[in-house]
Amino acid sequence: MEKYTRRVEIGNAVVQAVHLKSLIKAVVDQLKENPFALLCQRQDCERCTAVRWS
């Protein structure tokens, strides 16, 4: 997403903006390739474990 990300410094903060359509397309493409791509890897995460088992 680096090529779709714009960064500017405001005072001591770095503000980032990502082109929304590009972000959504990248996420959809990733999920088509791997439906579990956005799930965490924590063994104690009940929500992600439940999704994997469903």
PDB file of N, CA, C and O in Angstrom:
ATOM      1  N   MET A   1       0.806  -1.195   0.000  1.00  0.00           N
ATOM      2  CA  MET A   1       0.000   0.000   0.000  1.00  0.00           C
ATOM      3  C   MET A   1       0.853   1.264   0.000  1.00  0.00           C
ATOM      4  O   MET A   1       0.330   2.376  -0.070  1.00  0.00           O
ATOM      5  N   GLU A   2       2.155   1.088   0.079  1.00  0.00           N
ATOM      6  CA  GLU A   2       3.041   2.262   0.134  1.00  0.00           C
ATOM      7  C   GLU A   2       2.804   3.223  -1.031  1.00  0.00           C
ATOM      8  O   GLU A   2       2.800   4.440  -0.841  1.00  0.00           O
ATOM      9  N   LYS A   3       2.605   2.679  -2.243  1.00  0.00           N
ATOM     10  CA  LYS A   3       2.457   3.566  -3.395  1.00  0.00           C
ATOM     11  C   LYS A   3       1.133   4.335  -3.380  1.00  0.00           C
ATOM     12  O   LYS A   3       0.980   5.316  -4.108  1.00  0.00           O
ATOM     13  N   TYR A   4       0.181   3.897  -2.558  1.00  0.00           N
ATOM     14  CA  TYR A   4      -1.109   4.584  -2.445  1.00  0.00           C
ATOM     15  C   TYR A   4      -1.213   5.418  -1.169  1.00  0.00           C
ATOM     16  O   TYR A   4      -2.270   5.974  -0.871  1.00  0.00           O
ATOM     17  N   THR A   5      -0.124   5.504  -0.424  1.00  0.00           N
ATOM     18  CA  THR A   5      -0.132   6.195   0.860  1.00  0.00           C
ATOM     19  C   THR A   5       0.554   7.550   0.737  1.00  0.00           C
ATOM     20  O   THR A   5       1.639   7.668   0.167  1.00  0.00           O
ATOM     21  N   ARG A   6      -0.096   8.555   1.276  1.00  0.00           N
ATOM     22  CA  ARG A   6       0.463   9.908   1.298  1.00  0.00           C
ATOM     23  C   ARG A   6       0.763  10.259   2.748  1.00  0.00           C
ATOM     24  O   ARG A   6      -0.079  10.076   3.627  1.00  0.00           O
ATOM     25  N   ARG A   7       1.960  10.761   2.990  1.00  0.00           N
ATOM     26  CA  ARG A   7       2.381  11.126   4.346  1.00  0.00           C
ATOM     27  C   ARG A   7       2.768  12.601   4.391  1.00  0.00           C
ATOM     28  O   ARG A   7       3.431  13.121   3.493  1.00  0.00           O
ATOM     29  N   VAL A   8       2.333  13.255   5.463  1.00  0.00           N
ATOM     30  CA  VAL A   8       2.749  14.632   5.696  1.00  0.00           C
ATOM     31  C   VAL A   8       3.035  14.787   7.180  1.00  0.00           C
ATOM     32  O   VAL A   8       2.427  14.121   8.019  1.00  0.00           O
ATOM     33  N   GLU A   9       3.962  15.667   7.488  1.00  0.00           N
ATOM     34  CA  GLU A   9       4.260  15.976   8.884  1.00  0.00           C
ATOM     35  C   GLU A   9       3.495  17.218   9.292  1.00  0.00           C
ATOM     36  O   GLU A   9       3.500  18.235   8.599  1.00  0.00           O
ATOM     37  N   ILE A  10       2.841  17.108  10.432  1.00  0.00           N
ATOM     38  CA  ILE A  10       2.142  18.246  11.024  1.00  0.00           C
ATOM     39  C   ILE A  10       2.686  18.380  12.432  1.00  0.00           C
ATOM     40  O   ILE A  10       2.338  17.602  13.319  1.00  0.00           O
ATOM     41  N   GLY A  11       3.533  19.360  12.631  1.00  0.00           N
ATOM     42  CA  GLY A  11       4.206  19.493  13.924  1.00  0.00           C
ATOM     43  C   GLY A  11       5.094  18.282  14.145  1.00  0.00           C
ATOM     44  O   GLY A  11       5.934  17.966  13.303  1.00  0.00           O
ATOM     45  N   ASN A  12       4.916  17.600  15.272  1.00  0.00           N
ATOM     46  CA  ASN A  12       5.693  16.400  15.578  1.00  0.00           C
ATOM     47  C   ASN A  12       5.001  15.117  15.128  1.00  0.00           C
ATOM     48  O   ASN A  12       5.517  14.023  15.356  1.00  0.00           O
ATOM     49  N   ALA A  13       3.844  15.243  14.495  1.00  0.00           N
ATOM     50  CA  ALA A  13       3.071  14.062  14.083  1.00  0.00           C
ATOM     51  C   ALA A  13       3.247  13.790  12.594  1.00  0.00           C
ATOM     52  O   ALA A  13       3.427  14.711  11.797  1.00  0.00           O
ATOM     53  N   VAL A  14       3.192  12.520  12.235  1.00  0.00           N
ATOM     54  CA  VAL A  14       3.167  12.118  10.832  1.00  0.00           C
ATOM     55  C   VAL A  14       1.755  11.629  10.543  1.00  0.00           C
ATOM     56  O   VAL A  14       1.279  10.685  11.174  1.00  0.00           O
ATOM     57  N   VAL A  15       1.089  12.268   9.593  1.00  0.00           N
ATOM     58  CA  VAL A  15      -0.281  11.917   9.224  1.00  0.00           C
ATOM     59  C   VAL A  15      -0.216  11.161   7.905  1.00  0.00           C
ATOM     60  O   VAL A  15       0.476  11.570   6.972  1.00  0.00           O
ATOM     61  N   GLN A  16      -0.956  10.037   7.842  1.00  0.00           N
ATOM     62  CA  GLN A  16      -0.957   9.223   6.636  1.00  0.00           C
ATOM     63  C   GLN A  16      -2.383   9.121   6.090  1.00  0.00           C
ATOM     64  O   GLN A  16      -3.346   9.044   6.852  1.00  0.00           O
ATOM     65  N   ALA A  17      -2.500   9.121   4.777  1.00  0.00           N
ATOM     66  CA  ALA A  17      -3.789   8.930   4.117  1.00  0.00           C
ATOM     67  C   ALA A  17      -3.590   7.878   3.033  1.00  0.00           C
ATOM     68  O   ALA A  17      -2.594   7.893   2.310  1.00  0.00           O
ATOM     69  N   VAL A  18      -4.543   6.975   2.934  1.00  0.00           N
ATOM     70  CA  VAL A  18      -4.481   5.915   1.928  1.00  0.00           C
ATOM     71  C   VAL A  18      -5.671   6.073   0.987  1.00  0.00           C
ATOM     72  O   VAL A  18      -6.795   6.298   1.434  1.00  0.00           O
ATOM     73  N   HIS A  19      -5.424   5.956  -0.306  1.00  0.00           N
ATOM     74  CA  HIS A  19      -6.488   6.025  -1.297  1.00  0.00           C
ATOM     75  C   HIS A  19      -7.450   4.868  -1.040  1.00  0.00           C
ATOM     76  O   HIS A  19      -7.063   3.704  -1.144  1.00  0.00           O
ATOM     77  N   LEU A  20      -8.697   5.180  -0.705  1.00  0.00           N
ATOM     78  CA  LEU A  20      -9.652   4.194  -0.220  1.00  0.00           C
ATOM     79  C   LEU A  20      -9.970   3.111  -1.245  1.00  0.00           C
ATOM     80  O   LEU A  20     -10.008   1.933  -0.892  1.00  0.00           O
ATOM     81  N   LYS A  21     -10.197   3.474  -2.489  1.00  0.00           N
ATOM     82  CA  LYS A  21     -10.520   2.457  -3.499  1.00  0.00           C
ATOM     83  C   LYS A  21      -9.367   1.472  -3.675  1.00  0.00           C
ATOM     84  O   LYS A  21      -9.593   0.276  -3.859  1.00  0.00           O
ATOM     85  N   SER A  22      -8.148   1.965  -3.619  1.00  0.00           N
ATOM     86  CA  SER A  22      -6.978   1.092  -3.746  1.00  0.00           C
ATOM     87  C   SER A  22      -6.867   0.164  -2.549  1.00  0.00           C
ATOM     88  O   SER A  22      -6.533  -1.011  -2.705  1.00  0.00           O
ATOM     89  N   LEU A  23      -7.142   0.673  -1.362  1.00  0.00           N
ATOM     90  CA  LEU A  23      -7.103  -0.143  -0.157  1.00  0.00           C
ATOM     91  C   LEU A  23      -8.151  -1.241  -0.207  1.00  0.00           C
ATOM     92  O   LEU A  23      -7.856  -2.396   0.101  1.00  0.00           O
ATOM     93  N   ILE A  24      -9.373  -0.891  -0.592  1.00  0.00           N
ATOM     94  CA  ILE A  24     -10.445  -1.888  -0.667  1.00  0.00           C
ATOM     95  C   ILE A  24     -10.122  -2.953  -1.699  1.00  0.00           C
ATOM     96  O   ILE A  24     -10.336  -4.138  -1.446  1.00  0.00           O
ATOM     97  N   LYS A  25      -9.612  -2.554  -2.855  1.00  0.00           N
ATOM     98  CA  LYS A  25      -9.256  -3.536  -3.888  1.00  0.00           C
ATOM     99  C   LYS A  25      -8.172  -4.480  -3.389  1.00  0.00           C
ATOM    100  O   LYS A  25      -8.255  -5.687  -3.616  1.00  0.00           O
ATOM    101  N   ALA A  26      -7.162  -3.954  -2.718  1.00  0.00           N
ATOM    102  CA  ALA A  26      -6.078  -4.791  -2.195  1.00  0.00           C
ATOM    103  C   ALA A  26      -6.605  -5.788  -1.162  1.00  0.00           C
ATOM    104  O   ALA A  26      -6.198  -6.949  -1.156  1.00  0.00           O
ATOM    105  N   VAL A  27      -7.506  -5.339  -0.295  1.00  0.00           N
ATOM    106  CA  VAL A  27      -8.069  -6.234   0.726  1.00  0.00           C
ATOM    107  C   VAL A  27      -8.934  -7.308   0.075  1.00  0.00           C
ATOM    108  O   VAL A  27      -8.827  -8.482   0.429  1.00  0.00           O
ATOM    109  N   VAL A  28      -9.779  -6.928  -0.858  1.00  0.00           N
ATOM    110  CA  VAL A  28     -10.636  -7.900  -1.542  1.00  0.00           C
ATOM    111  C   VAL A  28      -9.788  -8.929  -2.285  1.00  0.00           C
ATOM    112  O   VAL A  28     -10.071 -10.126  -2.222  1.00  0.00           O
ATOM    113  N   ASP A  29      -8.758  -8.475  -2.983  1.00  0.00           N
ATOM    114  CA  ASP A  29      -7.871  -9.403  -3.704  1.00  0.00           C
ATOM    115  C   ASP A  29      -7.205 -10.375  -2.737  1.00  0.00           C
ATOM    116  O   ASP A  29      -7.108 -11.570  -3.020  1.00  0.00           O
ATOM    117  N   GLN A  30      -6.749  -9.866  -1.604  1.00  0.00           N
ATOM    118  CA  GLN A  30      -6.090 -10.713  -0.605  1.00  0.00           C
ATOM    119  C   GLN A  30      -7.067 -11.743  -0.043  1.00  0.00           C
ATOM    120  O   GLN A  30      -6.704 -12.906   0.133  1.00  0.00           O
ATOM    121  N   LEU A  31      -8.292 -11.330   0.237  1.00  0.00           N
ATOM    122  CA  LEU A  31      -9.289 -12.244   0.796  1.00  0.00           C
ATOM    123  C   LEU A  31      -9.731 -13.290  -0.210  1.00  0.00           C
ATOM    124  O   LEU A  31     -10.067 -14.411   0.173  1.00  0.00           O
ATOM    125  N   LYS A  32      -9.737 -12.944  -1.494  1.00  0.00           N
ATOM    126  CA  LYS A  32     -10.051 -13.936  -2.520  1.00  0.00           C
ATOM    127  C   LYS A  32      -8.969 -15.015  -2.547  1.00  0.00           C
ATOM    128  O   LYS A  32      -9.260 -16.198  -2.725  1.00  0.00           O
ATOM    129  N   GLU A  33      -7.735 -14.594  -2.370  1.00  0.00           N
ATOM    130  CA  GLU A  33      -6.607 -15.519  -2.369  1.00  0.00           C
ATOM    131  C   GLU A  33      -6.565 -16.350  -1.089  1.00  0.00           C
ATOM    132  O   GLU A  33      -6.268 -17.545  -1.124  1.00  0.00           O
ATOM    133  N   ASN A  34      -6.866 -15.706   0.046  1.00  0.00           N
ATOM    134  CA  ASN A  34      -6.806 -16.381   1.350  1.00  0.00           C
ATOM    135  C   ASN A  34      -7.905 -15.813   2.246  1.00  0.00           C
ATOM    136  O   ASN A  34      -7.720 -14.743   2.827  1.00  0.00           O
ATOM    137  N   PRO A  35      -9.051 -16.504   2.375  1.00  0.00           N
ATOM    138  CA  PRO A  35     -10.166 -15.987   3.165  1.00  0.00           C
ATOM    139  C   PRO A  35      -9.830 -15.737   4.641  1.00  0.00           C
ATOM    140  O   PRO A  35     -10.555 -15.011   5.321  1.00  0.00           O
ATOM    141  N   PHE A  36      -8.755 -16.322   5.133  1.00  0.00           N
ATOM    142  CA  PHE A  36      -8.371 -16.160   6.530  1.00  0.00           C
ATOM    143  C   PHE A  36      -7.260 -15.123   6.709  1.00  0.00           C
ATOM    144  O   PHE A  36      -6.692 -15.017   7.796  1.00  0.00           O
ATOM    145  N   ALA A  37      -6.948 -14.375   5.686  1.00  0.00           N
ATOM    146  CA  ALA A  37      -5.802 -13.461   5.697  1.00  0.00           C
ATOM    147  C   ALA A  37      -5.858 -12.404   6.792  1.00  0.00           C
ATOM    148  O   ALA A  37      -4.815 -11.986   7.294  1.00  0.00           O
ATOM    149  N   LEU A  38      -7.041 -11.967   7.168  1.00  0.00           N
ATOM    150  CA  LEU A  38      -7.147 -10.888   8.146  1.00  0.00           C
ATOM    151  C   LEU A  38      -7.331 -11.387   9.576  1.00  0.00           C
ATOM    152  O   LEU A  38      -7.471 -10.586  10.500  1.00  0.00           O
ATOM    153  N   LEU A  39      -7.330 -12.704   9.761  1.00  0.00           N
ATOM    154  CA  LEU A  39      -7.464 -13.249  11.112  1.00  0.00           C
ATOM    155  C   LEU A  39      -6.111 -13.211  11.814  1.00  0.00           C
ATOM    156  O   LEU A  39      -5.065 -13.360  11.183  1.00  0.00           O
ATOM    157  N   CYS A  40      -6.148 -13.010  13.128  1.00  0.00           N
ATOM    158  CA  CYS A  40      -4.895 -12.963  13.875  1.00  0.00           C
ATOM    159  C   CYS A  40      -4.355 -14.380  14.105  1.00  0.00           C
ATOM    160  O   CYS A  40      -5.056 -15.362  13.863  1.00  0.00           O
ATOM    161  N   GLN A  41      -3.149 -14.475  14.558  1.00  0.00           N
ATOM    162  CA  GLN A  41      -2.486 -15.763  14.773  1.00  0.00           C
ATOM    163  C   GLN A  41      -2.435 -16.158  16.246  1.00  0.00           C
ATOM    164  O   GLN A  41      -1.809 -17.157  16.601  1.00  0.00           O
ATOM    165  N   ARG A  42      -3.091 -15.377  17.104  1.00  0.00           N
ATOM    166  CA  ARG A  42      -3.063 -15.681  18.536  1.00  0.00           C
ATOM    167  C   ARG A  42      -3.858 -16.950  18.822  1.00  0.00           C
ATOM    168  O   ARG A  42      -4.993 -17.089  18.367  1.00  0.00           O
ATOM    169  N   GLN A  43      -3.274 -17.862  19.564  1.00  0.00           N
ATOM    170  CA  GLN A  43      -3.940 -19.111  19.913  1.00  0.00           C
ATOM    171  C   GLN A  43      -5.130 -18.888  20.844  1.00  0.00           C
ATOM    172  O   GLN A  43      -6.063 -19.691  20.854  1.00  0.00           O
ATOM    173  N   ASP A  44      -5.108 -17.802  21.630  1.00  0.00           N
ATOM    174  CA  ASP A  44      -6.168 -17.544  22.598  1.00  0.00           C
ATOM    175  C   ASP A  44      -7.260 -16.607  22.072  1.00  0.00           C
ATOM    176  O   ASP A  44      -8.103 -16.155  22.847  1.00  0.00           O
ATOM    177  N   CYS A  45      -7.260 -16.314  20.792  1.00  0.00           N
ATOM    178  CA  CYS A  45      -8.270 -15.433  20.210  1.00  0.00           C
ATOM    179  C   CYS A  45      -9.510 -16.259  19.863  1.00  0.00           C
ATOM    180  O   CYS A  45      -9.523 -16.999  18.879  1.00  0.00           O
ATOM    181  N   GLU A  46     -10.535 -16.120  20.676  1.00  0.00           N
ATOM    182  CA  GLU A  46     -11.742 -16.914  20.480  1.00  0.00           C
ATOM    183  C   GLU A  46     -12.445 -16.590  19.161  1.00  0.00           C
ATOM    184  O   GLU A  46     -12.931 -17.494  18.482  1.00  0.00           O
ATOM    185  N   ARG A  47     -12.502 -15.322  18.799  1.00  0.00           N
ATOM    186  CA  ARG A  47     -13.209 -14.926  17.583  1.00  0.00           C
ATOM    187  C   ARG A  47     -12.544 -15.513  16.329  1.00  0.00           C
ATOM    188  O   ARG A  47     -13.224 -16.106  15.492  1.00  0.00           O
ATOM    189  N   CYS A  48     -11.237 -15.354  16.196  1.00  0.00           N
ATOM    190  CA  CYS A  48     -10.544 -15.857  15.009  1.00  0.00           C
ATOM    191  C   CYS A  48     -10.554 -17.381  14.971  1.00  0.00           C
ATOM    192  O   CYS A  48     -10.672 -17.973  13.898  1.00  0.00           O
ATOM    193  N   THR A  49     -10.430 -18.016  16.130  1.00  0.00           N
ATOM    194  CA  THR A  49     -10.485 -19.479  16.197  1.00  0.00           C
ATOM    195  C   THR A  49     -11.872 -19.957  15.760  1.00  0.00           C
ATOM    196  O   THR A  49     -11.980 -20.925  15.007  1.00  0.00           O
ATOM    197  N   ALA A  50     -12.925 -19.296  16.221  1.00  0.00           N
ATOM    198  CA  ALA A  50     -14.282 -19.679  15.845  1.00  0.00           C
ATOM    199  C   ALA A  50     -14.503 -19.544  14.335  1.00  0.00           C
ATOM    200  O   ALA A  50     -15.151 -20.393  13.722  1.00  0.00           O
ATOM    201  N   VAL A  51     -13.964 -18.479  13.738  1.00  0.00           N
ATOM    202  CA  VAL A  51     -14.108 -18.289  12.299  1.00  0.00           C
ATOM    203  C   VAL A  51     -13.381 -19.398  11.539  1.00  0.00           C
ATOM    204  O   VAL A  51     -13.896 -19.918  10.550  1.00  0.00           O
ATOM    205  N   ARG A  52     -12.200 -19.753  11.997  1.00  0.00           N
ATOM    206  CA  ARG A  52     -11.444 -20.817  11.321  1.00  0.00           C
ATOM    207  C   ARG A  52     -12.190 -22.155  11.370  1.00  0.00           C
ATOM    208  O   ARG A  52     -12.129 -22.931  10.417  1.00  0.00           O
ATOM    209  N   TRP A  53     -12.883 -22.423  12.460  1.00  0.00           N
ATOM    210  CA  TRP A  53     -13.581 -23.695  12.632  1.00  0.00           C
ATOM    211  C   TRP A  53     -14.949 -23.708  11.954  1.00  0.00           C
ATOM    212  O   TRP A  53     -15.532 -24.775  11.765  1.00  0.00           O
ATOM    213  N   SER A  54     -15.470 -22.527  11.584  1.00  0.00           N
ATOM    214  CA  SER A  54     -16.831 -22.494  11.000  1.00  0.00           C
ATOM    215  C   SER A  54     -16.841 -22.920   9.551  1.00  0.00           C
ATOM    216  O   SER A  54     -17.899 -22.946   8.923  1.00  0.00           O
TER     217      SER A  54
END
